[in-house]
Amino acid sequence: MSITAAIIGQGYVGLPLATRAAEVGITVVGFDIHPGLVDQLNSGKSHIDDVSDDELAAALAAGYRATSDAGDLATADVVVVCVPTPLAEEGGPDLSAVQAAARTLGEHLSEGTTVILESTTYPGTTEEVFAPLVLGDRLTLDENVWIAFSPERVDPGNPTYGIRNTPKVVGGLTPESTRRAVEFYEQFIDTVVEVKGAKEAEMAKLLENTFRHVNIALVNEMVRFCEELDIDLWDSIDAASTKPFGFMPFRPGPGVGGHCIPVDPSYLSHRVKAKLGYAFRMVELAEEVNLAAPTYVAERVWRQLNDQGKAAKGAKVLLVGVTYKPNIADMRETPAEPLAEKLLSWGVDVSYFDPYVPTWEAGGVTMTSATDVEKSASEADLVVLLQQHSTIDLDRVVAEAPAVLDTRGVLNPGDKVVRL
Ligand SMILES: NC(=O)c1ccc[n+]([C@@H]2O[C@H](COP(=O)([O-])OP(=O)(O)OC[C@H]3O[C@@H](n4cnc5c(N)ncnc54)[C@H](O)[C@@H]3O)[C@@H](O)[C@H]2O)c1
């Protein structure tokens, strides 16, 4: 049976999903409200690291096309919504894109369509916020439309796990909604996991992200007192990792970045507070610890310069790797930014090297990436390794640098190299 799928939102999540579905012969319409992006995608130029121009060309040849015409949604048998769910100014959920997409669907959807929300959000959103706008007065759940939630688990830049081999959790508002959504994903995803309902699927995603957030905060807090107690926490983590059961290693770093870890747990704590009136203390504490991590790195920079008999003011500090994770160009919520801001506020002469980020604005200063990292390292007073992109020859950077602060624990500590 040939089906047409419409994917709403052609970003980090929607575009890889669209190209994968096109690969197995599904006719895919990629809907986005960003007209410049639609033209760019139709001309074969991808804006997402995980989708190469060649993969996009193959999808276009297989029938994929991008559109900003909501009328095209009427042709879809299945619609998947992958729009952003950021935080609002006051820190709570901003569901405006989800609501806008739902209203658009309410106007244009044909009877007989299965609608799946993938945007990360608090439990209850699909039922309480999304479905009423999709259904309106025109459509009836389980009669002429079916609605499910399936959390997106994409890990940008992960060379091992992509859309196809990352199990997909699916929970519908009704058993038939679940069944239809499972049937759709089974066409192009190896393992589809059916859960009790949409709320359980929504919560599964937030549990995954909160688990990471809390465990990263645990080691980010421990690294501070371990340093003062003269204990090499990195060594202890390696030792604990030899336990074949009951332990999973998390390592300290300059802070958390990306969309999932810093943002999603706030959706959950906000929901708990709004609905039940009490705090989700684990998340609030993890937020406090992880948000303080860049400031802690700045303090360590200050101390390392001090040990060299140098003032922070006027010192040359080279930041190496400013994205939020290695080997991708993603800058969202990168902890490099609050770190640079803090250093600049102290009068530090900050520069950076990142092959993925040609220019960068931090603390009101626009900077251009150094081109020769070894030369720049030799001219700096201190090099701070924030992100170990695999294309950077770190041994050579260390050889040239007078001193290095390694926030990732990937260099051998020694005379020059100090670990966080
Ligand atoms: N990026 C990740 O690593 C990741 C991982 C897991 C889950 N998620 C979740 O997936 C969702 C989407 O995130 P993303 O990273 O793909 O966002 P993104 O910003 O990369 O892309 C979203 C796209 O949606 C478009 N858009 C916004 N409002 C729209 C509307 N009303 N109609 C149509 N298009 C609209 C935007 O123009 C943009 O192109 C979020 O809820 C996010 O939390 C993201």
The ligand as an SDF file (V2000), in Angstrom:
LIG
                    3D

 44 48  0  0  0  0  0  0  0  0999 V2000
   17.2330   18.2060   18.2410 N   0  0  0  0  0  0  0  0  0  0  0  0
   17.2840   17.1740   19.0520 C   0  0  0  0  0  0  0  0  0  0  0  0
   18.3450   16.6320   19.3160 O   0  0  0  0  0  0  0  0  0  0  0  0
   16.0100   16.6000   19.6620 C   0  0  0  0  0  0  0  0  0  0  0  0
   16.0720   15.3250   20.2220 C   0  0  0  0  0  0  0  0  0  0  0  0
   14.9380   14.7720   20.7600 C   0  0  0  0  0  0  0  0  0  0  0  0
   13.7540   15.4990   20.7610 C   0  0  0  0  0  0  0  0  0  0  0  0
   13.6990   16.7500   20.2200 N   0  0  0  0  0  0  0  0  0  0  0  0
   12.4160   17.4400   20.2330 C   0  0  0  0  0  0  0  0  0  0  0  0
   11.8580   17.4670   18.9410 O   0  0  0  0  0  0  0  0  0  0  0  0
   11.1240   18.6740   18.7380 C   0  0  0  0  0  0  0  0  0  0  0  0
   11.6330   19.4010   17.5060 C   0  0  0  0  0  0  0  0  0  0  0  0
   12.9560   19.8000   17.7560 O   0  0  0  0  0  0  0  0  0  0  0  0
   13.9850   20.1440   16.6200 P   0  0  0  0  0  0  0  0  0  0  0  0
   15.3230   20.0420   17.2610 O   0  0  0  0  0  0  0  0  0  0  0  0
   13.7230   19.3570   15.3890 O   0  0  0  0  0  0  0  0  0  0  0  0
   13.6210   21.6880   16.3490 O   0  0  0  0  0  0  0  0  0  0  0  0
   14.1690   22.6240   15.1550 P   0  0  0  0  0  0  0  0  0  0  0  0
   14.1210   24.0020   15.6830 O   0  0  0  0  0  0  0  0  0  0  0  0
   15.4260   22.0660   14.5940 O   0  0  0  0  0  0  0  0  0  0  0  0
   13.0820   22.4590   14.0110 O   0  0  0  0  0  0  0  0  0  0  0  0
   11.7530   22.7840   14.1450 C   0  0  0  0  0  0  0  0  0  0  0  0
   11.2100   23.2500   12.7990 C   0  0  0  0  0  0  0  0  0  0  0  0
    9.8180   23.4370   12.9750 O   0  0  0  0  0  0  0  0  0  0  0  0
    9.4210   24.5840   12.2400 C   0  0  0  0  0  0  0  0  0  0  0  0
    8.1790   25.0690   12.8010 N   0  0  0  0  0  0  0  0  0  0  0  0
    7.9690   25.7950   13.9240 C   0  0  0  0  0  0  0  0  0  0  0  0
    6.6470   26.0190   14.1100 N   0  0  0  0  0  0  0  0  0  0  0  0
    6.0100   25.4060   13.0920 C   0  0  0  0  0  0  0  0  0  0  0  0
    4.6430   25.2640   12.7320 C   0  0  0  0  0  0  0  0  0  0  0  0
    3.6800   25.7780   13.4760 N   0  0  0  0  0  0  0  0  0  0  0  0
    4.3550   24.5920   11.6050 N   0  0  0  0  0  0  0  0  0  0  0  0
    5.3330   24.0420   10.8560 C   0  0  0  0  0  0  0  0  0  0  0  0
    6.6400   24.1390   11.1250 N   0  0  0  0  0  0  0  0  0  0  0  0
    6.9770   24.8020   12.2480 C   0  0  0  0  0  0  0  0  0  0  0  0
   10.5990   25.5370   12.3640 C   0  0  0  0  0  0  0  0  0  0  0  0
   10.6190   26.4680   11.2980 O   0  0  0  0  0  0  0  0  0  0  0  0
   11.7940   24.5710   12.3140 C   0  0  0  0  0  0  0  0  0  0  0  0
   12.2860   24.4020   11.0010 O   0  0  0  0  0  0  0  0  0  0  0  0
   11.2680   19.4790   20.0220 C   0  0  0  0  0  0  0  0  0  0  0  0
   10.1610   19.2370   20.8480 O   0  0  0  0  0  0  0  0  0  0  0  0
   12.4920   18.8880   20.6560 C   0  0  0  0  0  0  0  0  0  0  0  0
   12.4630   18.9880   22.0530 O   0  0  0  0  0  0  0  0  0  0  0  0
   14.8190   17.3020   19.6520 C   0  0  0  0  0  0  0  0  0  0  0  0
  1  2  1  0
  2  3  2  0
  2  4  1  0
  4  5  1  0
  4 44  2  0
  5  6  2  0
  6  7  1  0
  7  8  2  0
  8  9  1  0
  8 44  1  0
  9 10  1  0
  9 42  1  0
 10 11  1  0
 11 12  1  0
 11 40  1  0
 12 13  1  0
 13 14  1  0
 14 15  2  0
 14 16  1  0
 14 17  1  0
 17 18  1  0
 18 19  2  0
 18 20  1  0
 18 21  1  0
 21 22  1  0
 22 23  1  0
 23 24  1  0
 23 38  1  0
 24 25  1  0
 25 26  1  0
 25 36  1  0
 26 27  1  0
 26 35  1  0
 27 28  2  0
 28 29  1  0
 29 30  1  0
 29 35  2  0
 30 31  1  0
 30 32  2  0
 32 33  1  0
 33 34  2  0
 34 35  1  0
 36 37  1  0
 36 38  1  0
 38 39  1  0
 40 41  1  0
 40 42  1  0
 42 43  1  0
M  CHG  2   8   1  16  -1
M  END
$$$$
